[in-house]
Amino acid sequence: MSDAAAQFLLGTRGIHRDLDAFVVAVRFDRASRTAAFALGDGSLHLVSVADKANWRKVEVHDGAALALSPDASPTGFISGGDDGTFRRIGDDDTVSAVADFRMKWVEHVASFPGDKGKGLIACAVGKMVHVFDQAGQKLKEFPHPSAVTGLAFDAKGKRVAASHYNGATLWFVAAKTDSPRKLEWKGSHTALAIHPDGDAVVTAMQENALHGWRLSDGQHLRMSGYPSKTQTLTFTRNGKWLASSGADAMVLWPFFGGGPMGKAPIELAGGDGILCTQVASHPQQEMVAGGFADGLVVLADINTSRILPVAPPEQSPVSAMAWSPDATHLAFGTEKGFAAIIDLSKRE
């Protein structure tokens, strides 16, 4: 790290490691106690927030890790890999198999926390979404017309949504008779986000655009103008804005006052021609973190457009980013395996 990096939070409040493999995903557990970096070599690197100098390596997949999520319980994680396994990693670093799909890639995973062990976990394997209870017992299988490209539970855990070719599909998890709501739009949909109030679903498309559906009236929401494909979508904490990557800035679409149709987005921390590759909305405030193709990481206040430098542009493209649920820590990783955690908690 250069002397200039001292001007960034990474130099004053961060800790980092070179993990020597593509950082596929980074997540914090629901208790905000542990950060996990999932790597392209199949390993998981776990870091205790209370002891950030201690990084533990856990071998999880025989091949590449493809997806990572916090478990439905307060601690632990769930992971999918190209070895066909859907695995659970406990807070004691133990690894157990939830399901084995015999070499079919487990490309997406998701979870929903529930009271008294009634949470949900899910994974996408090819065209199928598999939903399990918190203990790992299978509850449902949901088929789709093509491979699933995005997976998410809504804020109440009642529905699970999947993106795929020609649209997205919403399923009620507890329905006795499966009657999915099909959201149709021609083309390849590659990522998915659900509005916090559950009234909108938005997907990223292969055609360098976003497409959304307002569920209350079926209104289509089209958002275009990106120079590149959007890899990540994230609604702000109250759903007022949808932040996205895919341009040389963080692009935020307004989801208030009737929604984004006919309105211009705001752009934060851009203008130098370097693509934004990752975005992550602050869990508590109207702020969003962004990672760029040159390794730059910044934090932007949406209301004031004030930019706080987090990490200098000295690394490979930022490939993963996440906030701790209590908003005290931001973690990110890059394509070449640089991984960092920034402590943003208040100091006396």
N, C-alpha and C positions, 0 to 999 in steps of 0.2 A: 504494500500500500504506500502510495507516494505521500510526500509532505503536504501536498495540496489536499489530500483526503482528510486532513485534520479539520478542515472546514465543514466536513460532513458529519452527520450523526454517527455514521459507522466508526469514525475515528474517536468519538468521545463517549458514545453510549452503546457501541456495538461489540460483538464478538463474532469471529468468523473462522471457518475451516475450509480447506481444499479437500473435497471428498472424491475427486478423480473420476467422477461419472456424472452423466446427465442428471440434473435434478428434475425429476418428472413431476413431483408435487410436493408441497409442504402444507402441513396442517398443525393446529394446536388441538389438544383434547378439550373437552367441554368444560373442564374445571380450570382451564388456563394454567395447568401445572407443567405440561410437557409439550415440546415441539417435536415434530417428526418430519424428516426429509426422506422421501421415497426416491430411489435412484434407478437408473437404467441398468445397473448390474444386479438388480433384485434385492438389494439390501435396504434396510431402514436405519437411519441414524437418529437416535433419540437424545433430546437435550432437556434436562430439568431446568425450568425457569429459575428455581432457587439455587441451582448450582450449574451455571452456564459454562463453566470450564470443563465439565465432565460430559463428553460426547460418547454415547454407547452405540456400537454397531450391532445390528441384529440381522441375521440372514433370514429372508422371508420367502423369496421366490427363486426357483431354479430357472432363471431367465430374467427378463426385465419386469420391473414393477410398472404397471400401467395406470393405476388409479389409487387414491388414498382419501380417506375420510375419517373424522373422529368417530368413535364407536357411539352407539346410542346411550351407553352408560357415561358417567362423568369422566372416566379415565379410559385410556386405551384407544386403539385405532382398528380400522378395517382396511384391507388392501386387496387389489386385484392384479393378476399378472398374466404374462403370455405363456405361463406354464399351465394355464387352465384352472388355477386355484383361487378361491375366495377365502382369504385368511383373516384371522383376528389376532391382534398383537396386544397382550395385556400390559398393565402398568408395571408388571414385574419382568417385562421383556420376553415373556413366553409367547410362542407362536402356535396357534391351533387352526385347524382347517374347518371352515364353515361348510364349504362345498368344493367338490372337485369335478370340473367339467371336461376332463380328459383332453387336455391340450387345446380346447377352444378358448380363445383369449377372453379374459375378464377385463373389459376395457373401461367400465364405469362402475363406481360404487357410490352409495348415498346412505344416510342414516337420519333417523328422527328420534329425539329423546322422549322418553315417556316416564310417567310417574310409576313407582313401584315395579320397575322392570318391564313396563309395557311399551318400550320403545320398539323401533323398527329398523332393520337394515335391508339393503337391496343391492343387487348387482345386475349389470347388463352383459349378456353373453350372446353375441350375434344378434339375432332378431328378437331375442327373448329377455324380458325383465323378470328376475326372480326376487320375491319379497319374503323375508324371514322375520320371525319375532326376535326379541332381544336375546333369547336363549339360543338362537340359531336353528329353530324349527321352521321348515318352509311353510308359508301360508298361501302363497299365490304364484302363478306363472302367467305373465301377460305377453301375448305374441304381437309382433309388429310386421308390417309389410316388407321391411328392409332392416339392415343393421342399425342398432340403436347408437346414436352419436352423442347424446346428452341425457342426463338422468338427475331428477331432483324431487324431493318431497315438498309439498307446500308448507306454509308456516304452522299449520295445525296438524300436520301428519295424516290428514284424511285422504289426500290424493297424492299420487305419484305421477310425474310427467316424464315422457321420453320424446326426444327429437329423433327424426329419421328422414329418409328420402321422402319428399313431397309433403312434409309437415311435421306435426307433433300429435301425441295422443295423451289424454288425461284419463287416469283410472281411479276409481274409488276403492281404496284398499280393503275396506270392510264390507263391501257390497256382497250380498248373497248371490246376486246374478250380475255378472260382469257386463256392463253396458258402457263402453268407453266413449268419451267425447273426442271426436276426431277433428283436429285443426288442420285444414288443408291449404297448402300453397305449393305450387309446383317448383321443384328444384331441390338442391342438396342442402339440408339443414345440418349444421355441424356442431352446435353448442346450444345450451338452453338455460333460461333463467325464469323464475316465477316471481311475480310481484309480491311484496310482503302481505298485502291484503287479499291475495289470491285472485284478483280480478283481471290479471293479464299474464300471458305467457309470451316470451320473446325468444327468438332463435337467431343465431348467426348463420349466414348463408355462404355457400361457396362463391357466390357472385359478388362478393365484397359489399354486402348489405345486411341489414337486420330486418326481420319480419316479426310482427307481433299480432296477437289476437286479444281483443278486449272481450272477456268472457260474458259480461252482462248483456251485451247486445250483438256480439259476433263481429264487431268492427275490426277490419284489418288495419294494422299500423305498419307503415313502410318507412324505413330509415335507411338512406343510401348516401353515397358520396365518399365512401372509404377508398383509399388507394391500395389497400391490402386486405387480406382476410382477417376477420375478428376472431381472436382466440379465446378471449375471456369477456364475460358479461357479469355485471354485479350491480344490483339495486342498492341505493343508499338506505340507511337504517329505517327511514319512514316511507321509502318508496317514491320520494319526490323526484329523484333522478335515476337514470340508468347510465352507469359508466361503462365504457367499452374501450378495447384496444383496436388496433388496425389502422391507425393514422399516425402522423408525426406529433400527436398530442393525445392526451386523454380526452375522449369525446363523450360528453354527457348530454343525454336527451331528456327534456322535461316531461315528467309523467304527472303533471298537475294541470289544472285548468283545462281539462278536456284531452290531455295527452299530447304526444309529440307531433301528430299530423299537422302539417302546415307551419311548423315552428323550426327555427334553426337551433342546433345544439350549441352548447358552449364548449370551448376547447381550452384545456389547461396544460401548462408546462410543455409547450411544443414550439414549432416553428423553425426548427433547425434541420428538418428533413430526416431525422432519425425516428424509426418506427417505434411506437409504444407496443409492447408485446404482452404486458400483464397489467391488470388493474385489480384493486381490492378496496372495497368501501369500509370506512371506519365503522366499528360496531355501535358507536354511541353518538358521534357527531357528524355534521355535514362536511366530511372530509373524505378524500380518496387518495390512496397510494398508487403510484404508477411505476412500472419498470420498463426499460427501453432496450433496444437492440444493441446498444453499446455498453450495457451494464449500468447505466444511470438509474438511480432510484430516487424518487421525490415524493413528498407528501404535500397535497394541495388542499387549501381551504376553499370550498366551493363558493361560499358567499362573498369572500373578499378577493379570490384568485391569488392569494398569497401562497408562495411556494417555499417549502422547507427542504433543503437538500439532505438526502439520507445517505446515498452511496455514490461515489464518483464513477464516471464512465471509463473504468479501467478493466472491465471484465467482458465476458461473452454475453450474448443476449439473455435477459432475464426470462427464465422459463417457468417460474413458480413463485407465488406470493400469498401470504395469509396473515391475518390479524389474530391475536388471541381474543377469545370472547370478552374478556374484561378490558380489552383495548390498551393494555399496558405494554404489549410487545408486538413488533412487526417482524416477520421472517421472510426471507426470499432466497432463491437459488438460481443458478445460471446453467446454461447448456454445458459448460466445461466443468461443472461441479463445485463452483464457489458457493458456499452456503453461509448465511449470516442471520443473526438475531439482533434486533435493535430494542433496547430498553427505553420505553417512552413513559415510564411511570414517573410520578412526581417525586422530586427529591427535596429533602429539607435544606 
